[in-house]
């Protein structure tokens, strides 16, 4: 009866051993005594090529670290703790894979024999490479965002921060994983953020100017909040806060400067216009006392001054200081001279 049960147990073990989706090795100490067919697909060896060899056959010959790490893990396995770890393994044709290994002990040294281990190997080379690429791209993205000269952040649909650049951290502190309500105690700001973020989560791009108090100074920001979409579904939002305080100050100074310039130009125009009118009036008074060639000379001078006064007036009232409407200018000049 016991023999039958032992036979059934062995058959079940062999079935599970051979049907596994991972390469499975049975180790007597460090000697491989049995392999399932998956070693052919994962490592390129026939089971018969590995059986009877030490497990070190699977490690790169010029790199002692995988073998050292493996021995360390086997010692821990002996204590009864199953081990899950990653190691670089060598294939038959010299290639290398990243393996995800699991080790369990089936028989300890207490039995008087060498320990018996069950070792499974899963090829995670592709997923490991994808993970490495993802980490690299994430680092590149973070470096790019950190180079931006303005506050940049991303929230999930629950309004928890999932990404910040360094500029944002300097303004608000490290908010990763924290809810929007925890960023500031100012209820007025939070009320505004709730409204803006909700509109963005509804698919709208929201732009506005907002004022915040930082380091004893009121700063003005151009705020842009936009939805992040995946297959037409909003999965989060991103925001930009661009400090436009200095721009606003410069804009105000320019406006004041332009107004002062316009006031000065009006004053200059009036003075020039008055001076020209005074000269024309003086010529008219003097002309009345003259006759013949002298009178004609004064009339010619008066016409030139009138033409200059008209040009000045036209330029002052024109949108462009570089040109005037010559047709209307000549008509007005002839009308004025003939009066």
C-alpha positions as CSV (number, residue, x, y, z in Angstrom):
1,X,0.0,0.0,0.0
2,X,2.8,2.4,0.9
3,X,4.6,1.4,-2.3
4,X,1.5,2.3,-4.3
5,X,1.2,5.7,-2.6
6,X,4.9,6.4,-3.2
7,X,4.5,5.4,-6.8
8,X,1.6,7.8,-7.2
9,X,3.5,10.6,-5.5
10,X,6.4,10.1,-7.8
11,X,4.2,10.2,-10.9
12,X,2.5,13.4,-9.7
13,X,5.9,15.0,-9.0
14,X,7.1,14.0,-12.5
15,X,4.0,15.3,-14.1
16,X,4.3,18.7,-12.4
17,X,8.0,18.7,-13.0
18,X,7.6,18.2,-16.8
19,X,4.5,20.4,-17.3
20,X,5.9,23.5,-15.7
21,X,6.2,26.6,-17.8
22,X,9.7,27.3,-16.3
23,X,12.9,25.4,-16.5
24,X,13.0,23.1,-13.4
25,X,16.2,21.5,-12.1
26,X,16.5,19.1,-9.2
27,X,19.8,19.5,-7.4
28,X,21.6,17.1,-5.1
29,X,23.8,19.6,-3.3
30,X,25.2,21.5,-6.3
31,X,24.9,18.6,-8.7
32,X,22.1,18.7,-11.3
33,X,20.4,15.3,-11.2
34,X,17.3,16.0,-13.2
35,X,15.9,18.6,-15.6
36,X,12.6,19.2,-17.3
37,X,12.4,19.8,-21.1
38,X,12.1,23.6,-20.7
39,X,15.9,23.8,-20.1
40,X,16.2,23.2,-23.9
41,X,14.1,26.3,-24.7
42,X,15.5,28.6,-22.0
43,X,19.1,27.6,-21.8
44,X,19.7,25.7,-25.1
45,X,20.8,22.5,-23.3
46,X,19.4,19.0,-23.6
47,X,18.5,17.7,-20.2
48,X,21.1,14.9,-20.6
49,X,23.8,17.6,-21.2
50,X,23.2,19.1,-17.7
51,X,22.5,16.1,-15.6
52,X,25.5,15.1,-13.7
53,X,27.2,18.5,-14.0
54,X,27.4,21.2,-11.3
55,X,25.1,24.1,-11.4
56,X,28.1,26.4,-12.0
57,X,27.9,25.3,-15.6
58,X,25.1,27.8,-16.0
59,X,27.0,30.8,-14.8
60,X,29.3,33.1,-17.0
61,X,32.9,31.8,-16.5
62,X,34.5,35.3,-16.3
63,X,32.0,36.7,-13.8
64,X,32.3,35.2,-10.3
65,X,29.4,37.2,-8.8
66,X,26.4,35.1,-10.1
67,X,28.0,31.9,-8.6
68,X,28.8,33.6,-5.4
69,X,25.2,35.0,-5.1
70,X,23.8,31.6,-5.9
71,X,25.7,29.9,-3.1
72,X,24.6,32.6,-0.7
73,X,20.9,32.0,-1.7
74,X,21.3,28.2,-1.3
75,X,22.5,28.6,2.3
76,X,19.4,30.7,3.0
77,X,17.2,28.1,1.4
78,X,18.6,25.4,3.7
79,X,17.1,27.4,6.6
80,X,13.7,26.6,5.2
81,X,13.1,30.0,3.5
82,X,12.3,29.7,-0.2
83,X,14.4,32.2,-2.2
84,X,13.3,34.4,-5.1
85,X,16.2,36.2,-6.9
86,X,17.6,37.2,-10.3
87,X,20.9,36.1,-11.8
88,X,22.6,36.3,-15.2
89,X,22.9,32.8,-16.7
90,X,24.9,31.4,-19.6
91,X,23.2,29.6,-22.5
92,X,24.8,26.7,-24.3
93,X,25.8,28.8,-27.3
94,X,27.4,31.5,-25.2
95,X,24.5,33.8,-25.0
96,X,23.3,35.3,-21.7
97,X,19.9,35.6,-20.2
98,X,18.5,37.3,-17.2
99,X,16.9,34.6,-15.1
100,X,14.4,34.8,-12.3
101,X,15.1,31.9,-10.0
102,X,13.2,30.2,-7.2
103,X,14.8,27.7,-4.8
104,X,13.2,25.5,-2.3
105,X,14.7,22.7,-0.2
106,X,13.2,19.2,-0.5
107,X,15.6,17.5,1.9
108,X,17.9,19.1,4.4
109,X,21.2,17.8,5.8
110,X,19.4,16.5,8.8
111,X,18.6,13.4,6.8
112,X,22.3,12.5,6.7
113,X,22.5,13.1,3.0
114,X,23.4,16.0,0.8
115,X,20.6,18.6,0.6
116,X,18.1,18.2,-2.2
117,X,16.9,21.5,-3.9
118,X,14.2,22.3,-6.4
119,X,15.3,25.2,-8.6
120,X,13.1,26.9,-11.2
121,X,14.4,29.3,-13.8
122,X,12.3,31.8,-15.8
123,X,13.7,33.8,-18.7
124,X,12.9,37.5,-17.9
125,X,15.5,38.9,-20.3
126,X,12.9,40.7,-22.4
127,X,10.9,42.1,-19.5
128,X,14.2,43.0,-17.8
129,X,15.3,44.9,-20.9
130,X,11.9,46.6,-21.1
131,X,12.2,47.6,-17.4
132,X,15.7,48.9,-17.9
133,X,14.5,51.0,-21.0
134,X,11.6,52.2,-19.0
135,X,13.8,53.3,-16.1
136,X,16.1,55.0,-18.6
137,X,13.3,56.8,-20.3
138,X,11.8,57.8,-16.9
139,X,15.2,59.2,-15.9
140,X,15.5,61.1,-19.2
141,X,11.9,62.5,-18.8
142,X,12.7,63.6,-15.2
143,X,15.9,65.2,-16.4
144,X,14.0,67.0,-19.1
145,X,11.3,68.2,-16.8
146,X,13.9,69.4,-14.2
147,X,15.5,71.6,-16.9
148,X,12.2,73.4,-17.4
149,X,12.3,76.9,-15.8
150,X,8.8,76.7,-14.4
151,X,6.6,74.6,-12.1
152,X,5.5,71.3,-13.7
153,X,3.4,68.6,-12.1
154,X,1.1,65.7,-12.9
155,X,-1.8,64.3,-10.9
156,X,-3.9,61.1,-11.2
157,X,-7.7,61.1,-11.3
158,X,-7.8,61.3,-7.5
159,X,-5.8,64.5,-7.6
160,X,-2.7,62.9,-6.0
161,X,0.7,64.0,-7.3
162,X,2.5,61.4,-9.4
163,X,5.2,63.6,-10.8
164,X,7.0,66.9,-10.1
165,X,10.0,68.7,-11.5
166,X,12.6,70.3,-9.3
167,X,11.1,73.8,-9.8
168,X,7.8,72.5,-8.5
169,X,9.5,70.9,-5.4
170,X,11.2,74.2,-4.6
171,X,7.9,76.0,-4.6
172,X,5.6,73.5,-2.9
173,X,7.9,70.8,-1.4
174,X,7.9,67.2,-2.4
175,X,4.3,66.3,-3.0
176,X,4.6,62.9,-4.6
177,X,1.8,60.7,-3.5
178,X,0.0,63.5,-1.6
179,X,-3.5,64.8,-2.3
180,X,-4.0,68.3,-3.7
181,X,-5.7,69.3,-0.5
182,X,-2.4,68.7,1.4
183,X,-0.3,71.0,-0.7
184,X,-1.4,74.3,0.9
185,X,-3.6,75.3,3.9
186,X,-4.9,78.3,2.0
187,X,-8.6,77.6,1.4
188,X,-8.9,80.2,-1.3
189,X,-6.2,78.6,-3.3
190,X,-7.6,75.1,-2.8
191,X,-11.1,76.3,-3.8
192,X,-9.6,77.6,-7.1
193,X,-7.6,74.4,-7.7
194,X,-10.7,72.2,-7.1
195,X,-12.6,74.1,-9.8
196,X,-9.7,74.2,-12.3
197,X,-8.7,70.5,-11.8
198,X,-12.3,69.3,-12.2
199,X,-12.6,71.2,-15.5
200,X,-9.4,69.5,-16.7
201,X,-10.5,66.1,-15.6
202,X,-13.6,66.7,-17.7
203,X,-11.4,67.1,-20.7
204,X,-10.9,70.9,-20.8
205,X,-7.7,72.8,-21.1
206,X,-7.9,75.6,-18.5
207,X,-5.7,78.8,-18.6
208,X,-5.7,81.5,-16.0
209,X,-3.6,83.9,-14.0
210,X,-3.1,83.1,-10.3
211,X,-1.2,84.8,-7.5
212,X,0.7,83.0,-4.8
213,X,2.7,84.3,-1.8
214,X,6.3,83.0,-1.8
215,X,9.2,84.1,0.4
216,X,7.5,87.3,1.5
217,X,6.5,88.3,-2.0
218,X,3.4,88.1,-4.1
219,X,4.1,86.3,-7.3
220,X,1.9,86.1,-10.4
221,X,1.7,82.9,-12.4
222,X,0.3,81.9,-15.8
223,X,-1.4,78.6,-14.9
224,X,-2.3,76.0,-17.5
225,X,-4.0,72.7,-16.6
226,X,-4.7,70.1,-19.2
227,X,-6.1,66.5,-19.3
228,X,-3.9,63.5,-19.8
229,X,-5.7,61.0,-22.1
230,X,-5.3,57.4,-23.0
231,X,-7.5,56.0,-25.7
232,X,-9.8,59.0,-25.3
233,X,-10.1,58.4,-21.5
234,X,-8.9,61.1,-19.1
235,X,-6.4,59.3,-16.7
236,X,-5.0,62.3,-15.0
237,X,-4.0,66.0,-15.4
238,X,-0.8,68.0,-15.9
239,X,-0.2,71.5,-14.9
240,X,2.2,74.4,-15.6
241,X,2.8,77.4,-13.4
242,X,4.9,80.0,-15.3
243,X,6.1,82.9,-13.2
244,X,5.2,86.1,-15.1
245,X,5.7,88.5,-12.2
246,X,8.8,90.2,-13.8
247,X,7.0,90.2,-17.2
248,X,4.0,92.0,-15.6
249,X,6.3,94.5,-13.9
250,X,8.1,95.2,-17.2
251,X,4.8,95.4,-19.0
252,X,3.6,98.0,-16.5
253,X,6.8,100.0,-16.8
254,X,6.5,99.9,-20.6
255,X,2.9,101.1,-20.4
256,X,3.9,104.0,-18.2
257,X,6.8,104.8,-20.5
258,X,4.6,104.8,-23.6
259,X,2.0,107.1,-21.9
260,X,4.8,109.5,-20.9
261,X,6.2,109.4,-24.4
262,X,2.8,110.1,-25.9
263,X,2.3,113.0,-23.5
264,X,5.8,114.4,-24.4
265,X,5.0,114.0,-28.1
266,X,1.7,115.9,-27.8
267,X,3.5,118.7,-26.0
268,X,6.2,118.8,-28.6
269,X,3.6,118.8,-31.4
270,X,1.7,121.6,-29.9
271,X,4.9,123.7,-29.5
272,X,6.1,123.0,-33.0
273,X,2.6,123.8,-34.4
274,X,2.3,127.0,-32.4
275,X,5.8,128.1,-33.5
276,X,5.1,127.4,-37.1
277,X,1.8,129.3,-36.9
278,X,3.6,132.2,-35.2
279,X,6.2,132.3,-38.0
280,X,3.4,132.3,-40.6
281,X,1.6,135.1,-38.8
282,X,4.8,137.2,-38.6
283,X,5.4,136.7,-42.3
284,X,1.9,137.7,-43.1
285,X,2.3,141.0,-41.1
286,X,5.6,141.7,-42.8
287,X,4.3,140.8,-46.3
288,X,1.6,143.5,-46.1
289,X,4.3,146.2,-46.0
290,X,6.0,144.8,-49.1
291,X,5.3,144.8,-52.9
292,X,6.5,143.3,-56.1
293,X,9.4,140.8,-55.9
294,X,9.9,141.0,-52.2
295,X,6.2,140.2,-51.6
296,X,6.4,137.2,-53.9
297,X,9.6,136.0,-52.0
298,X,7.8,136.2,-48.7
299,X,4.8,134.3,-50.2
300,X,7.1,131.5,-51.3
301,X,8.7,131.3,-47.9
302,X,5.2,131.2,-46.3
303,X,4.1,128.4,-48.7
304,X,7.2,126.3,-47.7
305,X,6.5,126.8,-44.0
306,X,2.8,125.9,-44.5
307,X,3.9,122.7,-46.3
308,X,6.2,121.8,-43.5
309,X,3.4,122.5,-40.9
310,X,1.0,120.3,-42.8
311,X,3.6,117.5,-43.0
312,X,4.3,117.7,-39.3
313,X,0.5,117.7,-38.6
314,X,0.0,114.7,-40.9
315,X,2.8,112.7,-39.4
316,X,1.6,113.4,-35.8
317,X,-2.0,112.2,-36.6
318,X,-0.9,109.3,-38.8
319,X,-0.6,105.6,-37.6
320,X,2.9,105.5,-39.1
321,X,5.7,108.0,-38.7
322,X,7.4,106.9,-41.9
323,X,4.7,107.8,-44.5
324,X,1.7,110.0,-45.2
325,X,-1.2,110.0,-47.7
326,X,0.4,112.3,-50.4
327,X,-2.9,112.7,-52.3
328,X,-4.9,114.2,-49.4
329,X,-1.8,116.1,-48.3
330,X,-1.5,117.9,-51.6
331,X,-5.2,118.7,-51.7
332,X,-5.1,120.3,-48.3
333,X,-1.9,122.1,-49.1
334,X,-3.4,123.7,-52.3
335,X,-6.5,124.6,-50.4
336,X,-4.5,126.3,-47.7
337,X,-2.2,128.2,-50.1
338,X,-5.2,129.5,-52.2
339,X,-7.1,130.8,-49.2
